[in-house]
Amino acid sequence: MLNAGNANVLNAVTLMAMGAWGYSDTDAKTALIPLLFGVVLLVFSNSIREHNKVVAHIAVVLTLLILFALVGMRLPKSMVTGGIGLYRVIAMIVTGVIALVAFIKSFIDAKKAREAGR
């Protein structure tokens, strides 16, 4: 299992790559939204690796926000149109879920470590 920092980097790079690819294929400015989220999440990576709780929680909120947008808005449209865009959306969703699972696991592990230290 990836740690939260590495899972965040994987998600950020996927968002940036798929967003840039989507923009180059369609010229739709909305394809730049995942790219921008990816840049922000990538900037947060070192702080997440250093166990900065505030930054990690912000990253979780941003990851959830982009996941809801992808699953709720983009996925249904991509399923109708099909093509390579559907695979780009699925890739972003999968890495987002991986990142969320890694974040949750890291939060649980941190809580257990705090409780063990009492």
C-alpha atoms as an extended CHARMM CRD file, in Angstrom:
* protein
*
       118  EXT
         1         1  MET       CA              0.0000000000        0.0000000000        0.0000000000  PROA      1               0.0000000000
         2         2  LEU       CA              1.2160000000        3.4630000000       -0.8420000000  PROA      2               0.0000000000
         3         3  ASN       CA              1.7360000000        5.9610000000        1.9280000000  PROA      3               0.0000000000
         4         4  ALA       CA             -0.3340000000        9.1470000000        1.8330000000  PROA      4               0.0000000000
         5         5  GLY       CA              2.4370000000       11.2910000000        0.3540000000  PROA      5               0.0000000000
         6         6  ASN       CA              3.1750000000        8.9210000000       -2.5250000000  PROA      6               0.0000000000
         7         7  ALA       CA             -0.5140000000        8.2710000000       -3.1960000000  PROA      7               0.0000000000
         8         8  ASN       CA             -1.0700000000       12.0370000000       -3.3250000000  PROA      8               0.0000000000
         9         9  VAL       CA              1.7630000000       12.4250000000       -5.8480000000  PROA      9               0.0000000000
        10        10  LEU       CA              0.3120000000        9.6040000000       -7.9770000000  PROA      10              0.0000000000
        11        11  ASN       CA             -3.1010000000       11.2670000000       -7.9120000000  PROA      11              0.0000000000
        12        12  ALA       CA             -1.6780000000       14.7410000000       -8.6230000000  PROA      12              0.0000000000
        13        13  VAL       CA              0.4230000000       13.5720000000      -11.5740000000  PROA      13              0.0000000000
        14        14  THR       CA             -2.5200000000       11.6200000000      -13.0050000000  PROA      14              0.0000000000
        15        15  LEU       CA             -4.8260000000       14.6490000000      -12.6700000000  PROA      15              0.0000000000
        16        16  MET       CA             -2.2720000000       16.8890000000      -14.3620000000  PROA      16              0.0000000000
        17        17  ALA       CA             -1.5040000000       14.4550000000      -17.1850000000  PROA      17              0.0000000000
        18        18  MET       CA             -5.1180000000       13.5190000000      -17.9000000000  PROA      18              0.0000000000
        19        19  GLY       CA             -6.2450000000       17.1500000000      -17.6690000000  PROA      19              0.0000000000
        20        20  ALA       CA             -3.5450000000       18.3000000000      -20.0910000000  PROA      20              0.0000000000
        21        21  TRP       CA             -4.3180000000       15.3990000000      -22.4410000000  PROA      21              0.0000000000
        22        22  GLY       CA             -8.0420000000       16.1350000000      -22.2760000000  PROA      22              0.0000000000
        23        23  TYR       CA             -7.4380000000       19.7990000000      -23.0310000000  PROA      23              0.0000000000
        24        24  SER       CA             -5.1950000000       18.9830000000      -25.9910000000  PROA      24              0.0000000000
        25        25  ASP       CA             -7.8390000000       16.5930000000      -27.3690000000  PROA      25              0.0000000000
        26        26  THR       CA            -10.8940000000       18.7980000000      -26.8750000000  PROA      26              0.0000000000
        27        27  ASP       CA             -9.7620000000       22.4170000000      -26.2880000000  PROA      27              0.0000000000
        28        28  ALA       CA            -12.3870000000       22.4720000000      -23.5090000000  PROA      28              0.0000000000
        29        29  LYS       CA            -11.2300000000       24.8140000000      -20.7680000000  PROA      29              0.0000000000
        30        30  THR       CA            -12.9740000000       22.6240000000      -18.1670000000  PROA      30              0.0000000000
        31        31  ALA       CA            -10.3460000000       19.9510000000      -18.8570000000  PROA      31              0.0000000000
        32        32  LEU       CA             -7.8830000000       22.2770000000      -17.1240000000  PROA      32              0.0000000000
        33        33  ILE       CA             -9.7170000000       21.9170000000      -13.7860000000  PROA      33              0.0000000000
        34        34  PRO       CA             -8.1320000000       18.5390000000      -12.9130000000  PROA      34              0.0000000000
        35        35  LEU       CA             -4.7760000000       19.9030000000      -14.0440000000  PROA      35              0.0000000000
        36        36  LEU       CA             -5.0570000000       22.8050000000      -11.5930000000  PROA      36              0.0000000000
        37        37  PHE       CA             -6.1700000000       20.5080000000       -8.7690000000  PROA      37              0.0000000000
        38        38  GLY       CA             -3.2080000000       18.2750000000       -9.5640000000  PROA      38              0.0000000000
        39        39  VAL       CA             -0.7630000000       21.1830000000       -9.3530000000  PROA      39              0.0000000000
        40        40  VAL       CA             -2.1230000000       22.2230000000       -5.9510000000  PROA      40              0.0000000000
        41        41  LEU       CA             -2.0290000000       18.6430000000       -4.6400000000  PROA      41              0.0000000000
        42        42  LEU       CA              1.5390000000       18.2150000000       -5.9050000000  PROA      42              0.0000000000
        43        43  VAL       CA              2.6090000000       21.3830000000       -4.0790000000  PROA      43              0.0000000000
        44        44  PHE       CA              1.1590000000       19.8610000000       -0.8840000000  PROA      44              0.0000000000
        45        45  SER       CA              3.1180000000       16.6050000000       -1.2120000000  PROA      45              0.0000000000
        46        46  ASN       CA              6.1530000000       17.4970000000        0.9030000000  PROA      46              0.0000000000
        47        47  SER       CA              3.9760000000       18.8280000000        3.7140000000  PROA      47              0.0000000000
        48        48  ILE       CA              1.9020000000       15.6450000000        3.6240000000  PROA      48              0.0000000000
        49        49  ARG       CA              5.0780000000       13.5430000000        3.8420000000  PROA      49              0.0000000000
        50        50  GLU       CA              6.1160000000       15.6360000000        6.8550000000  PROA      50              0.0000000000
        51        51  HSD       CA              2.7580000000       14.7540000000        8.4870000000  PROA      51              0.0000000000
        52        52  ASN       CA              1.3300000000       18.2690000000        8.4080000000  PROA      52              0.0000000000
        53        53  LYS       CA             -2.2410000000       17.6060000000        9.5440000000  PROA      53              0.0000000000
        54        54  VAL       CA             -3.7450000000       20.8200000000        8.2100000000  PROA      54              0.0000000000
        55        55  VAL       CA             -2.2940000000       20.3720000000        4.7180000000  PROA      55              0.0000000000
        56        56  ALA       CA             -3.2840000000       16.6820000000        4.6840000000  PROA      56              0.0000000000
        57        57  HSD       CA             -6.8660000000       17.5650000000        5.5740000000  PROA      57              0.0000000000
        58        58  ILE       CA             -6.9980000000       20.2560000000        2.8910000000  PROA      58              0.0000000000
        59        59  ALA       CA             -5.6440000000       17.7210000000        0.3850000000  PROA      59              0.0000000000
        60        60  VAL       CA             -8.3750000000       15.2630000000        1.4070000000  PROA      60              0.0000000000
        61        61  VAL       CA            -11.0650000000       17.9030000000        0.8730000000  PROA      61              0.0000000000
        62        62  LEU       CA             -9.6500000000       18.8130000000       -2.5460000000  PROA      62              0.0000000000
        63        63  THR       CA             -9.3870000000       15.1300000000       -3.4910000000  PROA      63              0.0000000000
        64        64  LEU       CA            -12.9900000000       14.5420000000       -2.4390000000  PROA      64              0.0000000000
        65        65  LEU       CA            -14.1290000000       17.6270000000       -4.3390000000  PROA      65              0.0000000000
        66        66  ILE       CA            -12.5030000000       16.5560000000       -7.6050000000  PROA      66              0.0000000000
        67        67  LEU       CA            -13.7250000000       12.9690000000       -7.1030000000  PROA      67              0.0000000000
        68        68  PHE       CA            -17.3320000000       14.1190000000       -6.6680000000  PROA      68              0.0000000000
        69        69  ALA       CA            -17.0200000000       16.2680000000       -9.7910000000  PROA      69              0.0000000000
        70        70  LEU       CA            -15.5290000000       13.4060000000      -11.7880000000  PROA      70              0.0000000000
        71        71  VAL       CA            -18.0220000000       10.7740000000      -10.6470000000  PROA      71              0.0000000000
        72        72  GLY       CA            -21.0880000000       12.9940000000      -10.5520000000  PROA      72              0.0000000000
        73        73  MET       CA            -20.6090000000       15.1710000000      -13.6070000000  PROA      73              0.0000000000
        74        74  ARG       CA            -17.8540000000       13.9700000000      -15.9190000000  PROA      74              0.0000000000
        75        75  LEU       CA            -18.2460000000       10.1770000000      -15.7280000000  PROA      75              0.0000000000
        76        76  PRO       CA            -21.9000000000       10.1130000000      -16.8880000000  PROA      76              0.0000000000
        77        77  LYS       CA            -21.0530000000       12.3400000000      -19.8740000000  PROA      77              0.0000000000
        78        78  SER       CA            -17.9900000000       10.2670000000      -20.7410000000  PROA      78              0.0000000000
        79        79  MET       CA            -20.0070000000        7.0530000000      -20.5500000000  PROA      79              0.0000000000
        80        80  VAL       CA            -22.4110000000        8.4430000000      -23.1500000000  PROA      80              0.0000000000
        81        81  THR       CA            -19.7210000000        9.6920000000      -25.5130000000  PROA      81              0.0000000000
        82        82  GLY       CA            -17.2870000000        6.8330000000      -24.8710000000  PROA      82              0.0000000000
        83        83  GLY       CA            -13.8490000000        6.9150000000      -26.4130000000  PROA      83              0.0000000000
        84        84  ILE       CA            -10.5120000000        7.5870000000      -24.7740000000  PROA      84              0.0000000000
        85        85  GLY       CA            -12.0120000000       10.3450000000      -22.5900000000  PROA      85              0.0000000000
        86        86  LEU       CA            -13.7960000000        7.6790000000      -20.5750000000  PROA      86              0.0000000000
        87        87  TYR       CA            -10.4680000000        6.0130000000      -19.7780000000  PROA      87              0.0000000000
        88        88  ARG       CA             -8.9630000000        9.3340000000      -18.7220000000  PROA      88              0.0000000000
        89        89  VAL       CA            -11.8470000000        9.9110000000      -16.3020000000  PROA      89              0.0000000000
        90        90  ILE       CA            -11.5710000000        6.3660000000      -14.9330000000  PROA      90              0.0000000000
        91        91  ALA       CA             -7.8140000000        6.8200000000      -14.3820000000  PROA      91              0.0000000000
        92        92  MET       CA             -8.4200000000       10.0260000000      -12.4100000000  PROA      92              0.0000000000
        93        93  ILE       CA            -11.1510000000        8.3860000000      -10.3320000000  PROA      93              0.0000000000
        94        94  VAL       CA             -9.0240000000        5.3250000000       -9.5370000000  PROA      94              0.0000000000
        95        95  THR       CA             -6.0150000000        7.3580000000       -8.3860000000  PROA      95              0.0000000000
        96        96  GLY       CA             -8.3020000000        9.6470000000       -6.3810000000  PROA      96              0.0000000000
        97        97  VAL       CA             -9.7810000000        6.6660000000       -4.5390000000  PROA      97              0.0000000000
        98        98  ILE       CA             -6.2890000000        5.2550000000       -3.9280000000  PROA      98              0.0000000000
        99        99  ALA       CA             -5.2090000000        8.6070000000       -2.4640000000  PROA      99              0.0000000000
       100       100  LEU       CA             -8.2970000000        8.7990000000       -0.2310000000  PROA      100             0.0000000000
       101       101  VAL       CA             -7.7190000000        5.2770000000        1.1030000000  PROA      101             0.0000000000
       102       102  ALA       CA             -4.0740000000        6.1370000000        1.8180000000  PROA      102             0.0000000000
       103       103  PHE       CA             -5.0750000000        9.3430000000        3.6090000000  PROA      103             0.0000000000
       104       104  ILE       CA             -7.6590000000        7.5600000000        5.7420000000  PROA      104             0.0000000000
       105       105  LYS       CA             -5.1510000000        4.8400000000        6.6230000000  PROA      105             0.0000000000
       106       106  SER       CA             -2.5620000000        7.4630000000        7.5960000000  PROA      106             0.0000000000
       107       107  PHE       CA             -5.1040000000        9.2930000000        9.7820000000  PROA      107             0.0000000000
       108       108  ILE       CA             -6.0270000000        6.0350000000       11.5320000000  PROA      108             0.0000000000
       109       109  ASP       CA             -2.3580000000        5.1160000000       12.0300000000  PROA      109             0.0000000000
       110       110  ALA       CA             -1.5930000000        8.5750000000       13.4500000000  PROA      110             0.0000000000
       111       111  LYS       CA             -4.4990000000        8.2990000000       15.8880000000  PROA      111             0.0000000000
       112       112  LYS       CA             -3.3310000000        4.8460000000       17.0380000000  PROA      112             0.0000000000
       113       113  ALA       CA              0.1920000000        6.1840000000       17.5220000000  PROA      113             0.0000000000
       114       114  ARG       CA             -1.0990000000        9.1140000000       19.6070000000  PROA      114             0.0000000000
       115       115  GLU       CA             -3.2200000000        6.7950000000       21.7480000000  PROA      115             0.0000000000
       116       116  ALA       CA             -0.3020000000        4.3910000000       22.2550000000  PROA      116             0.0000000000
       117       117  GLY       CA              1.8660000000        7.3030000000       23.4210000000  PROA      117             0.0000000000
       118       118  ARG       CA             -0.5210000000        8.3220000000       26.2010000000  PROA      118             0.0000000000
